[in-house]
Amino acid sequence: MMSGTLELFHRIVDAPSAQVRCYIVDFALEDRVRFRNVAFDEAEADWRRLGGHTTPALWDGTRLHQGAQAVMARLQAVVNLGRDDA
């Protein structure tokens, strides 16, 4: 993973995941967030290894934020501060 890149673990057909993907696009965060579809074995294995049980989930390099509300709160800190140390 590139330094400063967040990882979004998501499911294509999941409405909360879609909500978060739209948020990322709306706030032009695509260059900061790597999309990882848990329908793929490698992404699912990484998500599970990090303690994943709910999608969407956002890995910030330190913590896995799970659920749309938690993920968008973490992304809002990136938008507001322009950096990842929230």
ABEGO torsion letter per residue (X at the ends): XBBGBBBBBBBAABAAAAAAAAAAAAAGAAAABBBBBAABAAAAAAAAAAGBABOBBBBAGABBBBEAAAAAAAAAAAAAAGBAAX
